[in-house]
Amino acid sequence: MFINILTDNLFMKISVIIPAHNEEKYIKKVLDALYKQNFSKKDFEIIVVQDNCTDKTWIEVDSYQRLRCEQYQDNIIRTIEVKKGSAAGARNAGAMIAKGKILVFQDADCIPSPTLLNNIVKHFENKDIEGLATRTTYIPPKNWIQSAVSLQRDLRWENNTRRIKKIGPNDGINVAVMKRGAFNRCGGYNEKIFYFEDDTLTKTFFKCGYKAIFAPDVIQYHNDPLTLKESFGQCKSIAKGMNIKQKAGKSQSLNEKISLWTAIPNIFIGIPFFPIFLISAIKSKEIKRPFYLASLISTRNIVKLYYYLKGFF
């Protein structure tokens, strides 16, 4: 369990915790978006947890810190280095040193909306809730891969509603913002879980009897993979997570089973290549998007199955 020895009067409102493993591409943009929030700098902190970085993430964060110190005298970034090898471990490490009453678990490749922090505080005026689920959407697509993913995000229920609603463990959306007390009593993220640690913590949150809402105005803009290499890298991580769950005796969800085992007929009947053939004859980008998505999902499922089976041999 998490124990923080700080007394309540030393707490600030919000701690934004960012786990970062080789995130040099986006980390400055994320930090800048947080600094540009219309929110008092005295009331929040940013904790960047650098986990086994082998790229220039540290240099990017350090140069941004220097800029804030030298030009603006308002650096509120704290950094720690860990060797956890997972987002779960990095997030827990950040939570251990956090001073905020509210913990915001921010991905290093998501750009927060300009009013994110204000809207979070506004929703927590509702004393009946201990957590929030945020709305994740996309930046304007730059190629066919991001165009496919954008359609997938458009089809999700949280991007088709603008109303606040109470959520539960089976709504398919994770609680990414929590009061620190709830997070501590849930025991933090399970560091034995890889990739699916968000799902696991969310289920624990509801098992503990806490309540959460979906907040449609708390928005994250996700930088989805630009290349097949990046997309397949995600597949490898997902497959690793499935393997770890399986070996730990945890059952796969229905969606996980479908994503894996539908790959087998796809391989034999050539589904990934059929949409590609049709795409070449279509001119409208909007009409192309479903074909892009069908092709990408089919191909990703094959890649996931490959890495999943590889993990057992």
N, C-alpha and C positions, 0 to 999 in steps of 0.2 A: 504494500500500500504506500501511497505517496504522503509524505508528511512535510509540511513547510513550516519552519519555526518562526517566520516573520509574523509579527502581530498585525491585526487587521488595519490599524491606522497607518501602516507602512505600505499598504497595497495601493496601486493605481487602478484605473478602470480596466485597461485592456493590455494583454500581452499577445503579440502576434508572433507565432512560432513558425519558422520556415526551415524545414529539413532540406539540405542541399547536398546532393551528390552529383558532381560534374554538371553544374548549372550555369556556366559562364555565359551561355547564350542569352538567358533571360533575367538573371538575378538583378541587374541594375535597373531594368524596367520595372520589376516588381517593387524594389525599394523606392524608386522614384514615385510610383503610383501611391504607395503608402504615405510618403512624405507630403504629397499633394492633397491628402485628405483634408477636408474642412473640419479638423478635429484638433483640440488642444494638444500640443506636443508634451505637455506636462502629464497628460492623462493616458499615454500609451507608450509602449516600448516595442522594439523589433528585436527578436532573438534569431540570429542566423546560426543554425547548427550544421557545421561542415563535416560531413561524414565520408571519410576515405576519398576525398577529392584528389583527382590526378590531373585535372585541367587547371584553368586560371580562375576558378571561382573565388579563391581566397584573394587574389590580386584585384578582381573586380569589386569585391565587397570592401576591401581595404581602401582602394582609391575613392570609392563613393563616400566612405566614412571621412576621409581626409577632406574631400570637397565640402561636406557639411560642416566640419569643424572650422575650416579656414575661411569659407565664404559666408556661412550662415550662423555659425556658433550654436547649432541646435542638434548636434548628433545624438540620436537616441537609439543607435544600433548597438547591440551587444552580440559578441560572437563567441562561440565555443567550438572546439574541435573534438570529435569523437571517432571511434572506430567500431561502430555498431554494425554496419553493413545492411541496415534496413531502415525504412522510414519510421517504423514503430520505435526502434531504439533511439533514433535521432529526436523524434517528437517527445519521447519521455525525458530525454536529457534536457531539452529546452524547457519542458514543464517544471522540472526540478528546480530551476533557477528563476522561474518567472515570478514577477511581482504583481501581476494583474489579477483582479477579481474574476475577469472573464478571459478565457483562453481561446484564441483564434488560431486554428491550425491551417496555415496558408501554404499551398503548394508553390514551389519555386518556379513553376512554368505557367502560373495563372496570374492574370492582371486583375487586381481588385477594382471594382467600380468606384468612382470618385466619392460616393456617399456611404461606402461600405461600413465604416466604423460608426458613424452617426446612426445609421439605421440599425446596427446591432444593438447599440445602447438603448435606442427607442423601444425595440422589441422586448428587451429585458425589463422594461417598466412593468410588464406583466409578471407578477410575482409567482404565478402558478407554474412557470416553465423554468427548466434548468438548461435547456439547449436549443440550438437553432440548426436547421438544415439550410444551406445556401443554394442559390440557383446557379448552375454552371452552364454557360453558353459558349459561343465561339467568336473568335476574331474573324474578320472577313477572309474567306478562303483564298489562298494564293495558288493552289494547283488542284488537280483532280482528287488527290488523296484527302486534303482538307475539305474539299467540297463534299466528298462522300461522308465524312465524319460529321459535317455540319448538318446534313440531312438526318443522320442518326440522332443527333442532339435535338433537332427540331421535333422529332417524333416522341421524345420523352415527355411524360406528363408534366414535369415541373417547368417545361418551357412552353406549355400550352395553357397555363393558368396564371392569373395575376392576383389570386386571392390567398390570404393567409389560411393555413389549415393545420390542424393537429395531425401529427404523423405517428406511425408505429413501426415496429421492427420489420414489417413485411412490405413497406412502401417502396423499397428499392432506392432509397436515398439516405445518405449518411449524415449523422449529426457531427458537424465539423467545428461547431462553436459551443463551448460548455462553460458553465460556472466552475470555478476551480474546485469547489467542494465536491461537486458531482463527479468530476474527473478523478479526484483523489479517491473517493469512495468506490469508484468502479475499478480502481487499481491501474489506471492508465492503459496504454496500448499493450497488447500481448506480444512480447518480443519473440515468441516462438512462431508467430504467424508471419508469413512473408506475402506482401502485396494485398492481402485481404484483411489487414489489421483494422481498417476503417469499419468494415462490416462487423467484425467481431466486437469492437468497442461499442458500436451502435446497439447491437443486440444486448450487450451487458448493461448499457445505459437504461434500456427499457425494462430489463429483468430486475433492475434495482428499484423500479417503480417511478423513475423520473419521467417528466413530460417534456416534449419538444414540439416546436412548430416549424413548418416550412415557411421561410420568409422570402417571398418573390423579389423583394427590393434589395436583398443582400446578394449581390451578383459577382461572380467570378468569370473572367473571360479566359478560356483555356487555349493555350498555344498548342494545338494538336500537331502530331508528327507531319513533317513536310516531305519526308522521303520514305520509301519502302523499308530501308534499313532501320530507320527510327521506329516505324510501325511494327516491324518484325521483332525489334528489341523489346517492345512492350509485350508482344506475344510470348517471348522467352521468359519474361518476368512473371506473367500470368501463369504460364505452365509450371514454373518453379513453385509458385504459390499453391497451385493445385496439388503438386507432388507432396509438398510439406504437409498440407491438410490431410491427404490420403494416408501418408505414413504415420500421421498422428492419430489416425482412426476417426477423423471427422469426415462426414459425408459431403459430397458435392451437391451444390444446388441444382435445380432443374436446368437453369440457364447455362450453368457450367457444363453439365452433361451434354446438352444440345450443341453447345459451341464446339465441344470436342468430337463427338461421335458422328455428327453430320458431315464431318470432313471426309469420312471414308467413301460414301457415295459420290461426294463432290470430285474426288480424285478420279474415279472410274468413268464418270459421265461428262467430265470436263466442264462443270459449272463455272469455275472461275474464268474460263476463256470464252464462253458463250456470250456473256454480257459485253466483254471487250470487243467481240466481233460486231455486236449490234451498235455499240457506242460510235464506232467509226462512221456509221451512216446517219447519225443524228446531229443536227446543227444547234438546236436549242440547249443551252447550258442547264436550264431548269429541268428539262426532260432527261438530260444525261445523268443528273444526280442520282436517281434510283439505280441506274445501271452501274454507275461508279460504286455505289454502296454495296450492291449485290456482289460485284466482283471483289471488292476489298474484303468484305466479311468472309466470303468463301475461301479466299486465299489465306486470310489470317487464321481461320479455323484449321486449315491444313498445317500451317506453321506451328500453331499451338499444339496440335496433336503430335507433331514430330518431336517437339521439345519435351512434351509430357511423357511420351514413350521412352525418349532418350534418357530421362531422369531415372528410369527403373532398370537401366542396363549399364 
